[in-house]
């Protein structure tokens, strides 16, 4: 428990910055929506004039951007990138930072096993991600409600935010794995950044051609579509199952590799 509290305290400022940034980003997005909504049907006509490639990439052809739900679901793709980066970077640093900050000896000489240390850090990281997710949901509900002139879409927002939480946990587990595999925090964060950006770009490329459809299982960004949820469609459980498998495998390997890892101070 002491390690959990220590990690929560150590990541407190960073978490506040991430949460405030996310809330501001959501607010700015909905301010942009207010401008779109005033344009009326001209917005959809303008979007229809865009090349099919761009409309397919962002799923614009499926939604009405003059509706608050439609605009939010389109804008949500950027939320997933921010949340993915936050989660994978948290996982990549929460273990490896002990060597970076020269505190590995202090941690290892305590009468605790490495497995317990990893578990404590994992719990702290999970709490950080959960708080970030809750702030995202509350920020979304408040800002959407302010601009929404129709029926409440809080239920849809909750479903979308739940899929975001699943995506965050997937990237958190991958970040933990990269941290246990690499020797330095710099390498762990570099690898994590490359992976999350690569997966994000891949998720944008898949809708462009049927030839890339087989890659849909590789990137978590493609697992859940906010636009489909907003239109009333159900979350595909196959992607939830794949996410669970990734988390279990990545987390298990984190324990294995960290126990074999040489800790340098």
C-alpha positions in Angstrom: 0.0 0.0 0.0 2.9 2.4 0.7 4.2 2.0 -2.8 0.7 2.6 -4.2 0.4 5.8 -2.2 4.0 6.8 -3.2 3.2 6.4 -6.9 -0.1 8.2 -6.7 1.7 11.1 -5.0 4.6 11.1 -7.5 2.2 11.1 -10.5 -0.3 13.6 -8.9 0.9 16.7 -10.8 1.2 15.0 -14.1 -2.3 13.5 -13.7 -3.7 17.0 -12.9 -2.1 18.4 -16.0 -3.4 15.6 -18.2 -6.9 15.9 -16.8 -7.1 19.7 -17.1 -5.7 19.5 -20.7 -8.3 16.9 -21.6 -11.1 18.9 -20.2 -9.9 22.0 -22.0 -9.6 20.0 -25.3 -13.2 18.7 -24.9 -14.4 22.3 -24.2 -12.6 23.7 -27.3 -14.1 20.9 -29.4 -17.6 21.8 -28.4 -17.0 25.5 -28.9 -16.0 24.5 -32.5 -19.3 22.6 -32.7 -21.3 25.7 -31.8 -19.8 27.3 -35.0 -20.7 24.2 -37.1 -24.2 24.0 -35.8 -24.9 27.7 -36.8 -24.0 26.8 -40.4 -26.8 24.3 -40.6 -26.9 21.9 -43.6 -24.1 23.8 -45.2 -21.7 21.9 -43.0 -22.8 18.5 -44.3 -22.8 19.8 -47.8 -19.2 21.0 -47.4 -18.1 17.7 -45.9 -19.8 15.9 -48.8 -17.6 17.8 -51.2 -14.4 16.4 -49.6 -12.6 13.5 -51.3 -14.0 10.0 -50.4 -10.6 9.2 -48.8 -11.0 11.9 -46.2 -14.6 11.1 -45.5 -13.9 7.4 -45.1 -10.9 8.1 -42.9 -12.9 10.1 -40.3 -16.3 8.4 -40.9 -17.9 11.7 -41.9 -20.2 10.1 -44.4 -21.9 8.2 -41.5 -22.9 11.1 -39.3 -24.6 14.5 -39.2 -22.1 17.1 -38.0 -24.9 19.5 -37.1 -26.0 17.3 -34.3 -24.0 17.4 -31.1 -23.7 13.6 -30.9 -22.5 13.4 -34.5 -19.9 16.1 -34.0 -18.7 14.6 -30.7 -18.3 11.1 -32.1 -16.2 12.6 -35.0 -14.1 14.7 -32.6 -13.7 11.7 -30.2 -11.0 10.2 -32.4 -8.6 12.8 -31.1 -9.6 12.0 -27.5 -8.5 8.4 -28.1 -5.1 9.5 -29.2 -4.6 11.7 -26.1 -5.8 8.9 -23.8 -3.7 6.3 -25.6 -0.5 8.5 -25.2 -1.3 9.2 -21.6 -1.8 5.5 -20.7 1.1 4.0 -22.6 3.5 6.7 -21.4 2.4 6.1 -17.8 3.0 2.4 -18.2 6.4 3.0 -19.8 7.7 5.2 -17.0 6.1 4.0 -13.8 8.5 1.1 -13.5 11.6 2.3 -15.4 11.7 5.6 -13.6 13.2 4.0 -10.6 16.5 3.6 -12.5 16.1 7.1 -14.0 15.6 8.7 -10.7 18.3 6.6 -8.9 15.8 5.2 -6.5 15.9 1.5 -7.6 18.2 0.5 -4.7 15.9 2.2 -2.2 12.9 0.2 -3.6 14.7 -3.1 -4.0 16.2 -3.2 -0.5 12.8 -3.1 1.1 11.5 -6.4 2.3 9.2 -6.9 -0.7 9.4 -9.0 -3.7 9.6 -7.7 -7.2 6.1 -9.0 -8.0 4.6 -7.0 -5.2 6.4 -3.9 -6.4 5.1 -4.3 -9.9 1.6 -5.1 -8.6 1.6 -1.9 -6.5 2.7 0.2 -9.4 0.1 -1.4 -11.6 -2.6 -0.6 -9.1 -1.4 3.0 -8.9 -1.3 3.3 -12.7 -4.8 1.8 -13.0 -6.1 4.4 -10.5 -4.5 7.2 -12.6 -6.1 5.9 -15.8 -9.5 5.5 -14.0 -9.4 9.1 -12.7 -8.4 10.4 -16.2 -11.3 8.5 -17.7 -13.8 9.8 -15.1 -12.7 13.4 -15.8 -13.1 12.8 -19.5 -16.6 11.5 -19.0 -17.7 14.3 -16.7 -16.1 16.9 -19.0 -17.9 15.4 -22.0 -21.3 15.2 -20.2 -21.1 18.8 -19.0 -19.9 20.4 -22.3 -22.2 18.3 -24.4 -25.2 19.1 -22.2 -24.5 22.8 -22.5 -24.7 22.8 -26.3 -27.2 20.0 -26.7 -30.7 21.2 -27.8 -32.2 17.8 -28.2 -32.5 14.5 -26.3 -29.9 13.6 -23.7 -27.1 11.4 -25.0 -25.5 10.8 -21.7 -26.0 7.0 -22.1 -24.1 7.0 -25.4 -21.4 9.1 -23.8 -21.0 6.6 -21.0 -20.7 3.7 -23.5 -18.1 5.6 -25.6 -16.1 6.5 -22.5 -16.2 2.8 -21.4 -14.6 1.8 -24.7 -12.0 4.6 -24.1 -11.2 3.1 -20.7 -10.7 -0.3 -22.3 -8.3 1.2 -24.9 -6.4 3.0 -22.1 -5.9 -0.3 -20.2 -4.6 -2.0 -23.3 -2.0 0.8 -23.9 -1.2 0.9 -20.2 -0.4 -2.8 -20.3 1.7 -2.4 -23.4 3.6 0.5 -21.8 4.4 -1.7 -18.8 5.6 -4.4 -21.0 7.9 -2.1 -23.0 9.2 -0.7 -19.6 10.2 -4.2 -18.5 11.8 -5.0 -21.8 14.0 -1.9 -22.2 17.0 -0.8 -20.1 16.2 2.9 -19.8 13.2 5.1 -19.5 14.2 6.9 -22.7 14.0 3.7 -24.7 10.8 2.7 -23.1 9.1 6.1 -23.8 10.6 6.2 -27.3 9.2 2.8 -28.2 5.9 3.5 -26.6 5.5 6.8 -28.5 6.4 5.1 -31.8 3.9 2.2 -31.2 0.9 4.4 -30.2 1.4 6.8 -33.1 1.9 3.9 -35.6 -1.3 2.2 -34.4 -3.2 5.5 -34.6 -2.1 6.1 -38.2 -2.9 2.5 -39.1 -6.4 2.9 -37.7 -6.9 5.9 -40.1 -5.5 4.0 -43.0 -7.6 0.8 -42.7 -10.9 2.4 -43.8 -9.3 3.6 -47.0 -9.0 0.2 -48.7 -10.3 -3.3 -48.2 -6.8 -4.6 -48.7 -5.9 -3.4 -45.2 -9.0 -4.8 -43.5 -7.0 -7.8 -42.1 -5.0 -5.4 -40.0 -8.0 -4.3 -38.0 -7.1 -6.6 -35.1 -3.6 -5.1 -34.7 -4.6 -1.6 -33.6 -6.8 -0.9 -30.6 -7.7 2.4 -32.0 -9.8 0.5 -34.6 -11.6 -1.7 -32.1 -14.3 0.8 -31.0 -16.1 3.3 -33.2 -17.8 6.2 -31.3 -19.8 7.1 -34.4 -21.3 3.6 -34.5 -22.2 3.7 -30.8 -23.8 7.1 -31.3 -25.9 5.7 -34.0 -27.2 3.0 -31.6 -25.0 0.1 -32.7 -23.6 -2.3 -30.1 -19.9 -2.7 -29.2 -18.5 -5.7 -30.9 -17.6 -8.2 -28.1 -14.8 -9.7 -30.2 -12.8 -6.6 -29.8 -13.5 -6.5 -26.0 -12.2 -10.1 -25.9 -9.1 -9.3 -27.9 -8.4 -6.3 -25.6 -8.7 -8.5 -22.6 -6.3 -11.1 -24.1 -3.7 -8.3 -24.9 -3.9 -7.0 -21.4 -3.5 -10.4 -19.8 -0.6 -11.4 -22.0 1.2 -8.0 -21.8 0.8 -7.8 -18.0 1.9 -11.4 -17.4 5.0 -10.8 -19.6 5.8 -7.7 -17.6 6.1 -9.8 -14.4 8.2 -12.3 -16.2 10.7 -9.9 -17.8 10.9 -7.6 -14.8 11.9 -10.4 -12.5 14.7 -11.3 -14.9 15.7 -7.7 -15.5 19.0 -6.3 -14.1 18.3 -3.2 -12.1 21.0 -0.6 -12.5 21.3 2.4 -10.2 
